[in-house]
């Protein structure tokens, strides 16, 4: 793998020295035991490694989701705020508001216990919007949506808040202290966790005076296509914040929707007089709204309000806009009804790749395409031509449609294989895997499909469906008795099966100079990563660090963000769940796990397991293995 951009230009350690450093640090990590130590004893700098079946020391609450959901951001669209029951005393603290508890994907009421508020606020503010890892994206969104007292507020009473607590909270709220709620909401919006964001803001009491929260509530509803609810918020926002031009523009839009043309035109004229250069895209789109003509907007004009106007007028954005759009903007683009379906589907693909939208949404986006019977009958050839012409999204939609109508197992598998390989080539493997889950379920593992088994198994491991992946592994093992290529494919997939909890240990690999000389540096690094991840999950392996220490090709990349890794170790050892999640994201970086150092991945996997997120730790390990082509 290549070093991250931040490491370019740095003098790299010699290969043997780098490996010895990593091996020595990990040996210390593995030797460290969880639990309290005497005051005079040295303080462990490393997270405890937890075996999969060993409950972590976290006071009994287990927030880990099932393996097939561990890398998915909870989709909480459905009942509005009126469908949520909240204790009347508990709802008085806006900073503790959340929509997820332990039973619905949250991380528990003590998620911030023991953590310092300034540190948590800095870590939350530093969460990147473009987290590439579906597992880390899901963990960040779930953390921010968890209902829990804010950090630094003390432990939650076992019997709930008292009247005195409630009165103190009211005083704090009246003083405008909702900073932690706003901070969480800002990062949820940036992450594109729109469904949870909208549900969270629906709970914010009217007495909370925060201009950003009020405006963001309308923005979120507009991006989700909920115009009537968004317009219901505009009168109060205009009354509370009359100097903010956003509310006047929103009122004009809502008046057009309500067919109050005279009032809308008057408001538009006033806006032009008051601030003619404030939002040129809005004025252009409003003119199109009046004339009934579709509009268009450049990337710098993609506000939620402008995207809403585009949706109503049948307007469009360019394909290039999707590539540079923020996650929040992608939701608005995905809702558009005019223009090219490929643009809408590309936006959904990006969101589904990180779990911000479910696979069903991508399947629906693909199903919206229209193709001729001739194209569907020759889908493999036509999809390849579309990809060559720069329209791979349309090609994947064609393959999806063709697979849906194909009844022959072998032909369906061939189409699914083409769709999965196309998505993998464009960095959309996770999105396509989740969109195709029902179709993959229609194929029964059999020796006749042994050629499809390796890709099927990898895909199912990717989305946490380990039992179904095991069925395809069994096909390879049985077919391998007669066909060496099936046995070779089985051996190549053994690390994934092991990381998914399989009992077959990792292969020791080359153990002598002759075999090591024939092995590529990439293969040596893959073996190091596989061992690191397996040991981080608490699994014993016959392969040892000493064996890898003799192999100078194992890794030569520098270990970055070491202070964050050490802080992660301390937080995990102390059971600070929320802090551990935030530090894992910070320590691994935006592009994780593709460019992460093996030791950094080991830290993160071990730390997540230590704070009760074992299935998420396993999902991250499998992500890393797939990114490394294990």
C-alpha positions as CSV (number, residue, x, y, z in Angstrom):
1,X,0.0,0.0,0.0
2,X,1.0,3.6,-0.4
3,X,1.7,5.9,2.4
4,X,-0.9,8.6,3.0
5,X,-0.3,12.1,1.6
6,X,0.7,13.4,5.0
7,X,3.7,11.1,5.1
8,X,5.2,12.0,1.7
9,X,8.6,13.6,2.0
10,X,9.3,12.1,5.4
11,X,12.4,10.0,5.7
12,X,11.1,6.4,6.1
13,X,12.6,4.0,8.5
14,X,14.5,1.0,7.1
15,X,12.2,-1.9,6.6
16,X,13.6,-4.1,9.3
17,X,13.6,-1.2,11.8
18,X,10.0,-0.3,11.0
19,X,8.8,-3.8,11.4
20,X,10.7,-4.3,14.6
21,X,9.0,-1.1,15.9
22,X,5.6,-2.3,15.0
23,X,6.2,-5.8,16.3
24,X,7.5,-4.5,19.6
25,X,4.7,-2.1,20.1
26,X,2.1,-4.7,19.3
27,X,3.8,-7.3,21.5
28,X,3.3,-4.8,24.4
29,X,-0.3,-4.3,23.3
30,X,-1.0,-8.0,23.4
31,X,0.7,-8.4,26.8
32,X,-1.3,-5.6,28.4
33,X,-4.1,-6.9,30.5
34,X,-7.4,-5.0,31.1
35,X,-8.4,-4.0,34.6
36,X,-7.2,-1.7,37.3
37,X,-3.6,-1.4,38.3
38,X,-2.0,-0.4,41.6
39,X,-1.3,3.3,41.8
40,X,2.4,2.8,41.9
41,X,2.4,0.4,38.9
42,X,3.2,1.6,35.3
43,X,0.2,2.8,33.4
44,X,-0.6,0.8,30.3
45,X,-0.4,2.8,27.1
46,X,-2.2,0.2,25.0
47,X,-5.8,-1.0,24.6
48,X,-6.7,-4.3,26.1
49,X,-7.2,-7.1,23.5
50,X,-10.5,-8.9,24.0
51,X,-11.4,-12.3,22.8
52,X,-14.7,-12.4,20.8
53,X,-16.6,-14.4,23.5
54,X,-15.2,-12.4,26.4
55,X,-17.6,-9.6,27.7
56,X,-15.7,-6.3,27.9
57,X,-15.6,-4.4,31.2
58,X,-18.3,-1.9,30.4
59,X,-20.9,-2.3,33.2
60,X,-23.1,-4.7,31.3
61,X,-24.4,-2.5,28.4
62,X,-23.6,-4.0,25.0
63,X,-24.1,-1.6,22.2
64,X,-22.7,-3.8,19.4
65,X,-25.1,-4.4,16.5
66,X,-25.4,-7.7,14.7
67,X,-22.7,-8.4,12.1
68,X,-24.8,-7.7,9.1
69,X,-25.7,-4.2,10.5
70,X,-22.4,-3.3,12.1
71,X,-21.4,-1.1,9.1
72,X,-24.8,0.5,8.5
73,X,-25.9,3.9,9.7
74,X,-29.3,3.3,11.3
75,X,-32.1,4.6,9.0
76,X,-34.6,6.1,11.4
77,X,-37.1,7.6,9.0
78,X,-40.6,6.7,10.0
79,X,-42.5,8.1,12.9
80,X,-42.1,11.8,13.5
81,X,-41.3,13.3,16.8
82,X,-44.8,12.6,18.0
83,X,-44.0,8.9,17.8
84,X,-41.2,9.1,20.4
85,X,-41.9,8.8,24.1
86,X,-39.6,10.8,26.3
87,X,-39.7,11.2,30.0
88,X,-40.8,14.7,30.8
89,X,-38.0,15.4,33.1
90,X,-35.4,13.7,30.9
91,X,-36.4,15.8,27.8
92,X,-35.6,19.1,29.5
93,X,-31.9,19.0,28.8
94,X,-31.4,19.6,25.1
95,X,-27.7,18.7,25.3
96,X,-28.7,15.1,26.2
97,X,-31.2,14.7,23.4
98,X,-30.8,11.7,21.2
99,X,-32.9,9.3,19.2
100,X,-31.0,6.1,19.8
101,X,-30.8,4.0,23.0
102,X,-29.1,0.7,23.5
103,X,-32.0,-1.2,21.9
104,X,-32.0,0.8,18.7
105,X,-28.3,1.2,17.9
106,X,-27.2,3.8,20.5
107,X,-24.2,3.4,22.7
108,X,-25.7,3.8,26.1
109,X,-26.4,6.6,28.6
110,X,-22.8,6.4,29.9
111,X,-21.1,6.8,26.6
112,X,-19.4,10.0,27.7
113,X,-18.8,9.0,31.3
114,X,-15.3,9.9,32.4
115,X,-14.4,12.0,29.4
116,X,-13.5,15.6,29.5
117,X,-15.9,17.9,27.7
118,X,-13.2,20.1,26.0
119,X,-11.6,17.0,24.5
120,X,-14.8,15.5,23.3
121,X,-15.9,18.8,21.8
122,X,-12.6,19.1,19.9
123,X,-12.8,15.5,18.7
124,X,-16.5,15.9,17.6
125,X,-15.7,19.2,15.8
126,X,-12.8,17.4,14.0
127,X,-14.9,14.6,12.6
128,X,-14.4,14.6,8.9
129,X,-17.4,14.7,6.6
130,X,-15.9,12.3,4.1
131,X,-15.2,9.2,6.2
132,X,-14.5,6.5,3.7
133,X,-15.0,3.5,6.0
134,X,-18.7,2.4,6.3
135,X,-18.0,1.0,9.8
136,X,-16.4,4.2,11.1
137,X,-19.1,6.3,9.4
138,X,-21.8,4.3,11.1
139,X,-20.1,4.4,14.5
140,X,-19.7,8.2,14.3
141,X,-23.3,8.7,13.3
142,X,-24.6,6.3,16.0
143,X,-22.5,8.1,18.6
144,X,-23.8,11.5,17.7
145,X,-27.4,10.2,17.8
146,X,-27.1,8.5,21.1
147,X,-29.3,9.9,24.0
148,X,-26.9,10.5,26.9
149,X,-25.8,13.2,29.3
150,X,-23.1,15.4,27.8
151,X,-19.5,14.9,28.8
152,X,-18.5,16.5,32.0
153,X,-22.0,16.5,33.3
154,X,-21.5,13.7,35.8
155,X,-22.9,10.2,35.9
156,X,-26.6,9.6,35.1
157,X,-28.6,8.8,38.2
158,X,-29.8,5.2,38.2
159,X,-33.4,6.3,38.9
160,X,-33.5,9.1,36.3
161,X,-33.3,12.9,36.8
162,X,-35.0,14.6,39.7
163,X,-37.1,17.7,39.8
164,X,-34.1,19.7,41.0
165,X,-32.1,18.3,38.1
166,X,-34.9,19.4,35.7
167,X,-35.0,22.9,37.2
168,X,-31.3,23.3,36.8
169,X,-31.5,22.1,33.2
170,X,-34.3,24.6,32.5
171,X,-32.0,27.4,33.8
172,X,-29.2,26.2,31.6
173,X,-31.4,26.0,28.6
174,X,-32.8,29.5,29.2
175,X,-29.3,30.7,29.2
176,X,-28.8,29.4,25.7
177,X,-26.5,26.5,26.6
178,X,-27.2,23.9,23.9
179,X,-23.7,24.0,22.4
180,X,-23.1,20.2,22.5
181,X,-26.4,19.5,20.8
182,X,-25.6,22.0,18.1
183,X,-22.1,20.5,17.7
184,X,-23.4,17.0,17.3
185,X,-26.1,18.2,14.8
186,X,-23.5,20.0,12.7
187,X,-21.4,16.9,12.3
188,X,-24.4,14.7,11.6
189,X,-25.4,17.1,8.8
190,X,-21.8,17.1,7.5
191,X,-21.7,13.3,7.6
192,X,-24.9,13.1,5.6
193,X,-26.8,11.1,8.3
194,X,-29.9,12.9,7.2
195,X,-32.6,10.6,8.5
196,X,-31.2,10.7,12.1
197,X,-30.4,14.4,11.8
198,X,-34.0,15.2,11.0
199,X,-35.4,13.1,13.8
200,X,-33.0,14.6,16.3
201,X,-33.9,18.2,15.4
202,X,-37.6,17.3,15.6
203,X,-37.0,16.8,19.3
204,X,-35.4,20.2,19.9
205,X,-37.7,22.3,22.2
206,X,-39.0,25.6,20.8
207,X,-37.4,27.4,23.7
208,X,-33.9,26.6,22.4
209,X,-32.7,29.8,20.7
210,X,-30.2,28.8,18.2
211,X,-30.3,30.3,14.7
212,X,-28.3,27.5,13.1
213,X,-30.4,24.8,14.5
214,X,-33.6,26.5,13.4
215,X,-32.3,26.9,9.8
216,X,-30.7,23.5,9.7
217,X,-34.1,21.9,10.6
218,X,-35.6,23.4,7.5
219,X,-32.6,22.5,5.4
220,X,-32.7,18.9,6.5
221,X,-36.4,18.6,5.7
222,X,-35.9,20.2,2.3
223,X,-33.1,17.8,1.4
224,X,-35.3,14.8,2.4
225,X,-38.1,16.1,0.1
226,X,-40.4,17.0,3.0
227,X,-41.5,20.4,1.8
228,X,-44.7,20.6,3.8
229,X,-43.0,20.0,7.1
230,X,-40.2,22.4,6.1
231,X,-42.7,25.1,5.2
232,X,-44.4,24.6,8.6
233,X,-41.3,25.8,10.3
234,X,-40.8,29.0,8.2
235,X,-43.3,31.3,10.0
236,X,-41.8,30.9,13.4
237,X,-38.2,31.1,12.0
238,X,-39.1,34.3,10.2
239,X,-40.6,35.8,13.4
240,X,-37.6,34.8,15.5
241,X,-34.8,35.7,13.0
242,X,-36.2,38.4,10.7
243,X,-32.7,39.7,9.8
244,X,-31.7,36.4,8.2
245,X,-32.5,36.5,4.5
246,X,-32.8,32.7,4.5
247,X,-36.2,32.9,6.1
248,X,-37.5,35.4,3.6
249,X,-36.3,33.2,0.7
250,X,-37.8,30.1,2.3
251,X,-41.1,32.0,2.6
252,X,-41.1,32.9,-1.1
253,X,-40.5,29.2,-2.0
254,X,-43.3,28.0,0.3
255,X,-45.7,30.7,-1.0
256,X,-45.0,29.4,-4.6
257,X,-45.7,25.9,-3.4
258,X,-49.0,27.0,-1.8
259,X,-49.9,28.8,-5.1
260,X,-49.8,32.2,-3.4
261,X,-48.2,33.7,-6.4
262,X,-48.9,37.4,-5.6
263,X,-47.3,37.2,-2.1
264,X,-44.4,35.2,-3.5
265,X,-43.7,37.7,-6.3
266,X,-43.9,40.6,-3.8
267,X,-41.4,38.9,-1.5
268,X,-39.1,38.1,-4.4
269,X,-39.1,41.8,-5.4
270,X,-38.3,42.9,-1.9
271,X,-35.4,40.4,-1.7
272,X,-34.0,41.7,-5.0
273,X,-34.1,45.3,-3.7
274,X,-32.7,44.4,-0.3
275,X,-29.8,42.1,-1.4
276,X,-29.6,41.7,-5.2
277,X,-26.3,39.9,-5.1
278,X,-26.9,37.7,-2.1
279,X,-27.8,34.5,-3.9
280,X,-27.9,34.8,-7.7
281,X,-28.7,31.1,-8.1
282,X,-31.8,31.5,-6.0
283,X,-33.1,34.4,-8.1
284,X,-32.4,32.5,-11.3
285,X,-34.2,29.4,-10.1
286,X,-37.1,31.5,-8.8
287,X,-37.5,33.0,-12.2
288,X,-37.7,29.5,-13.6
289,X,-40.2,28.6,-10.9
290,X,-42.4,31.5,-12.1
291,X,-42.1,30.6,-15.8
292,X,-42.4,26.9,-15.2
293,X,-39.1,26.1,-16.9
294,X,-36.5,23.6,-15.5
295,X,-33.5,25.3,-14.0
296,X,-29.9,24.4,-13.5
297,X,-27.3,25.3,-10.9
298,X,-23.6,25.2,-10.5
299,X,-21.9,23.5,-7.6
300,X,-21.5,26.7,-5.5
301,X,-25.2,27.2,-5.6
302,X,-26.3,23.8,-4.3
303,X,-28.1,25.1,-1.1
304,X,-30.9,22.9,0.2
305,X,-33.4,25.6,-0.8
306,X,-32.1,25.8,-4.4
307,X,-32.1,22.0,-4.7
308,X,-35.7,22.0,-3.5
309,X,-36.6,24.4,-6.3
310,X,-34.7,22.3,-8.8
311,X,-36.7,19.3,-7.7
312,X,-40.0,21.1,-8.2
313,X,-39.1,22.5,-11.6
314,X,-37.6,19.3,-13.0
315,X,-34.1,20.9,-13.0
316,X,-30.8,19.1,-13.1
317,X,-27.2,19.2,-12.1
318,X,-24.2,18.0,-14.1
319,X,-22.4,14.7,-13.5
320,X,-19.3,16.6,-12.4
321,X,-21.3,18.2,-9.6
322,X,-21.9,14.8,-8.0
323,X,-18.2,14.1,-7.6
324,X,-17.6,17.3,-5.6
325,X,-20.9,17.5,-3.7
326,X,-20.9,17.2,0.1
327,X,-22.9,14.3,1.6
328,X,-25.7,16.6,2.5
329,X,-25.9,18.0,-1.0
330,X,-25.9,14.4,-2.4
331,X,-29.2,13.8,-0.6
332,X,-30.8,16.7,-2.4
333,X,-29.3,15.6,-5.8
334,X,-30.7,12.1,-5.1
335,X,-34.2,13.6,-4.7
336,X,-34.2,15.3,-8.1
337,X,-36.8,14.2,-10.6
338,X,-35.4,15.9,-13.8
339,X,-32.3,15.4,-15.8
340,X,-30.3,12.2,-16.1
341,X,-31.1,9.2,-13.9
342,X,-27.4,8.4,-13.9
343,X,-26.7,11.6,-12.0
344,X,-29.3,10.7,-9.3
345,X,-28.0,7.1,-9.1
346,X,-24.4,8.3,-8.8
347,X,-25.4,10.4,-5.8
348,X,-27.2,7.5,-4.2
349,X,-24.2,5.2,-4.8
350,X,-21.9,7.6,-2.9
351,X,-24.2,7.7,0.0
352,X,-24.9,4.0,0.0
353,X,-21.1,3.3,-0.1
354,X,-20.6,4.7,3.4
355,X,-23.9,3.4,4.7
356,X,-25.7,6.8,4.8
357,X,-28.4,5.3,2.6
358,X,-29.5,1.6,2.6
359,X,-29.0,-0.7,-0.3
360,X,-32.7,-0.7,-1.0
361,X,-32.4,3.0,-2.0
362,X,-29.7,2.2,-4.5
363,X,-31.8,-0.7,-5.9
364,X,-34.7,1.7,-6.3
365,X,-32.4,4.2,-8.1
366,X,-31.3,1.5,-10.5
367,X,-34.8,0.3,-11.1
368,X,-35.8,3.9,-12.2
369,X,-33.8,3.5,-15.4
370,X,-35.6,2.5,-18.6
371,X,-33.9,0.1,-21.0
372,X,-35.0,-1.6,-24.2
373,X,-35.6,-5.4,-24.3
374,X,-32.6,-5.6,-26.6
375,X,-30.3,-3.9,-24.1
376,X,-31.6,-6.2,-21.3
377,X,-31.1,-9.3,-23.4
378,X,-27.5,-8.3,-24.1
379,X,-26.7,-6.6,-20.8
380,X,-23.1,-7.9,-20.4
381,X,-22.0,-6.4,-23.7
382,X,-24.0,-3.2,-23.4
383,X,-22.9,-2.5,-19.9
384,X,-19.3,-2.9,-20.9
385,X,-19.8,-0.4,-23.8
386,X,-21.5,2.1,-21.4
387,X,-18.5,1.9,-19.0
388,X,-16.1,2.4,-21.9
389,X,-18.1,5.6,-22.8
390,X,-17.8,6.9,-19.2
391,X,-21.3,5.9,-18.1
392,X,-20.5,3.0,-15.7
393,X,-23.4,4.0,-13.4
394,X,-25.9,3.4,-16.2
395,X,-24.2,0.1,-17.0
396,X,-24.6,-1.0,-13.4
397,X,-28.2,-0.1,-13.5
398,X,-28.6,-2.2,-16.7
399,X,-27.0,-5.2,-15.0
400,X,-29.2,-4.8,-12.0
401,X,-32.3,-4.7,-14.1
402,X,-31.1,-7.7,-16.2
403,X,-30.3,-9.8,-13.1
404,X,-33.7,-9.1,-11.7
405,X,-35.5,-10.7,-14.7
406,X,-33.0,-13.6,-15.2
407,X,-34.2,-17.0,-14.0
408,X,-31.3,-19.2,-14.9
409,X,-28.9,-19.4,-12.0
410,X,-25.7,-19.5,-14.1
411,X,-26.8,-16.5,-16.2
412,X,-27.9,-14.5,-13.1
413,X,-24.5,-15.2,-11.5
414,X,-22.7,-14.0,-14.5
415,X,-24.6,-10.7,-14.6
416,X,-24.1,-10.2,-10.8
417,X,-20.4,-10.9,-11.2
418,X,-20.2,-8.1,-13.8
419,X,-22.1,-5.7,-11.6
420,X,-20.0,-6.4,-8.6
421,X,-16.7,-6.1,-10.5
422,X,-17.8,-2.8,-12.1
423,X,-18.7,-1.4,-8.7
424,X,-15.5,-2.6,-7.1
425,X,-13.5,-0.9,-9.9
426,X,-15.2,2.4,-9.1
427,X,-15.0,2.2,-5.3
428,X,-18.7,1.3,-4.9
429,X,-18.3,-2.3,-3.8
430,X,-20.1,-1.8,-0.5
431,X,-23.0,0.0,-2.1
432,X,-23.5,-2.6,-4.8
433,X,-23.2,-5.5,-2.3
434,X,-26.0,-4.1,-0.3
435,X,-28.2,-3.3,-3.3
436,X,-27.7,-6.9,-4.6
437,X,-28.2,-8.7,-1.3
438,X,-31.7,-10.0,-2.2
439,X,-30.5,-11.2,-5.6
440,X,-27.5,-13.0,-4.1
441,X,-29.9,-14.7,-1.8
442,X,-31.7,-16.2,-4.8
443,X,-28.5,-18.2,-5.8
444,X,-28.0,-21.4,-3.8
445,X,-24.3,-22.3,-3.4
446,X,-23.6,-25.3,-5.7
447,X,-20.6,-26.9,-7.4
448,X,-21.9,-25.6,-10.8
449,X,-21.3,-22.1,-9.5
450,X,-17.9,-22.7,-8.1
451,X,-16.5,-20.1,-10.5
452,X,-18.7,-17.5,-8.9
453,X,-18.1,-18.7,-5.3
454,X,-15.0,-16.5,-4.5
455,X,-16.7,-13.3,-5.5
456,X,-19.9,-14.3,-3.7
457,X,-18.0,-15.1,-0.5
458,X,-16.1,-11.9,-0.6
459,X,-19.2,-9.9,-1.1
460,X,-21.1,-11.6,1.7
461,X,-18.2,-11.2,4.1
462,X,-18.2,-7.5,3.1
463,X,-21.7,-7.0,4.4
464,X,-21.4,-9.2,7.5
465,X,-23.4,-12.2,6.2
466,X,-20.9,-14.7,7.5
467,X,-23.1,-17.8,7.4
468,X,-24.1,-17.3,3.8
469,X,-20.4,-16.6,2.9
470,X,-19.5,-19.9,4.6
471,X,-21.9,-21.7,2.2
472,X,-19.9,-20.5,-0.8
473,X,-16.6,-21.4,1.0
474,X,-17.9,-24.9,1.4
475,X,-18.5,-25.1,-2.3
476,X,-14.9,-24.1,-3.0
477,X,-13.6,-26.7,-0.5
478,X,-15.6,-29.5,-2.0
479,X,-14.9,-28.5,-5.6
480,X,-11.2,-28.1,-4.7
481,X,-10.9,-31.8,-4.3
482,X,-11.1,-32.1,-8.0
483,X,-10.1,-28.7,-9.3
484,X,-6.9,-27.0,-8.0
485,X,-8.2,-23.5,-8.9
486,X,-11.1,-23.9,-6.4
487,X,-8.7,-25.0,-3.7
488,X,-6.4,-22.0,-4.4
489,X,-9.4,-19.7,-4.2
490,X,-10.4,-21.2,-0.9
491,X,-6.9,-20.7,0.5
492,X,-6.9,-17.1,-0.6
493,X,-10.2,-16.5,1.2
494,X,-9.1,-18.2,4.5
495,X,-7.9,-14.8,6.1
496,X,-11.4,-13.4,5.6
497,X,-13.1,-16.4,7.0
498,X,-10.7,-16.3,10.0
499,X,-11.5,-12.6,10.6
500,X,-15.2,-13.4,10.4
501,X,-14.7,-15.8,13.4
502,X,-13.8,-19.0,11.5
503,X,-11.9,-21.6,13.4
504,X,-9.2,-22.4,10.8
505,X,-6.1,-20.4,11.7
506,X,-4.0,-18.3,9.4
507,X,-1.4,-19.9,7.3
508,X,2.2,-19.4,8.5
509,X,3.3,-18.5,5.0
510,X,7.0,-18.8,3.9
511,X,9.2,-20.0,6.7
512,X,12.5,-20.2,5.0
513,X,14.8,-18.0,2.9
514,X,14.0,-19.7,-0.4
515,X,10.2,-19.3,-0.2
516,X,10.5,-15.8,1.3
517,X,12.6,-14.7,-1.6
518,X,9.9,-15.7,-4.0
519,X,7.2,-13.8,-2.2
520,X,6.3,-10.2,-3.1
521,X,6.4,-7.4,-0.6
522,X,2.7,-6.9,-1.0
523,X,2.1,-10.6,0.0
524,X,4.3,-10.2,3.0
525,X,2.5,-7.0,4.1
526,X,-0.9,-8.8,3.6
527,X,0.3,-11.6,6.0
528,X,1.4,-9.0,8.6
529,X,-2.0,-7.2,8.3
530,X,-4.0,-10.5,8.6
531,X,-2.1,-11.5,11.7
532,X,-2.4,-8.0,13.3
533,X,-6.2,-8.0,12.7
534,X,-6.7,-11.5,14.0
535,X,-4.7,-11.0,17.1
536,X,-6.5,-7.7,17.7
537,X,-9.8,-9.6,17.7
538,X,-8.4,-11.9,20.4
539,X,-7.7,-14.9,18.2
540,X,-4.6,-17.1,18.7
541,X,-2.6,-17.9,15.7
542,X,0.3,-20.3,15.0
543,X,2.1,-17.5,13.0
544,X,4.3,-15.5,15.3
545,X,5.7,-12.0,15.3
546,X,9.2,-13.5,15.3
547,X,8.5,-15.2,12.0
548,X,7.4,-11.9,10.5
549,X,10.3,-10.0,12.0
550,X,12.7,-12.0,9.8
551,X,10.8,-10.7,6.7
552,X,12.0,-7.2,5.8
553,X,9.3,-6.9,3.1
554,X,6.5,-7.0,5.6
555,X,6.1,-3.2,5.9
556,X,8.2,-0.1,5.4
557,X,5.5,2.5,5.9
558,X,5.9,5.0,8.8
559,X,3.4,4.9,11.7
560,X,1.5,8.2,11.7
561,X,-0.7,9.9,14.4
562,X,1.1,7.9,17.2
563,X,-0.2,10.3,20.0
564,X,-3.8,9.6,18.9
565,X,-3.1,5.9,19.0
566,X,-1.7,6.1,22.5
567,X,-4.7,8.2,23.6
568,X,-7.0,5.6,22.0
569,X,-5.3,2.9,24.1
570,X,-5.8,4.9,27.3
571,X,-9.5,5.6,26.5
572,X,-10.3,2.0,25.7
573,X,-8.5,0.7,28.8
574,X,-10.6,3.0,30.9
575,X,-13.9,2.0,29.1
576,X,-14.5,5.4,27.6
577,X,-16.7,4.3,24.7
578,X,-17.5,7.6,23.0
579,X,-14.0,8.9,23.3
580,X,-12.6,5.6,21.9
581,X,-14.8,5.8,18.8
582,X,-13.8,9.4,18.2
583,X,-10.1,8.7,18.7
584,X,-10.3,5.6,16.4
585,X,-11.7,7.9,13.6
586,X,-9.0,10.5,14.2
587,X,-6.1,7.9,14.5
588,X,-7.0,6.0,11.3
589,X,-7.7,9.1,9.1
590,X,-10.2,9.9,6.5
591,X,-9.3,7.3,3.9
592,X,-9.1,4.4,6.4
593,X,-8.7,1.5,6.2
594,X,-7.2,1.5,2.8
595,X,-4.1,3.6,3.7
596,X,-3.8,2.8,7.4
597,X,-0.8,1.3,9.0
598,X,-1.3,-2.3,10.2
599,X,-0.5,-1.3,13.8
600,X,-3.0,1.6,13.7
601,X,-5.7,-0.8,12.5
602,X,-4.8,-3.2,15.2
603,X,-5.1,-0.5,17.8
604,X,-8.5,0.5,16.5
605,X,-9.9,-3.0,16.2
606,X,-8.7,-3.9,19.7
607,X,-10.0,-0.7,21.2
608,X,-13.5,-1.1,19.7
609,X,-13.7,-4.6,21.0
610,X,-12.6,-3.5,24.4
611,X,-15.5,-1.0,24.8
612,X,-18.2,-3.4,23.8
613,X,-18.2,-2.9,20.0
614,X,-17.0,-6.4,19.0
615,X,-19.0,-6.8,15.9
616,X,-18.0,-3.3,14.7
617,X,-14.4,-4.2,15.4
618,X,-14.8,-7.3,13.3
619,X,-16.5,-5.3,10.5
620,X,-13.6,-2.9,10.5
621,X,-11.1,-5.7,10.3
622,X,-12.8,-7.2,7.3
623,X,-13.0,-3.8,5.6
624,X,-9.2,-3.5,6.1
625,X,-8.6,-7.0,4.8
626,X,-10.8,-6.4,1.7
627,X,-9.0,-3.1,1.0
628,X,-5.7,-4.9,1.2
629,X,-7.0,-7.6,-1.2
630,X,-6.6,-10.3,1.3
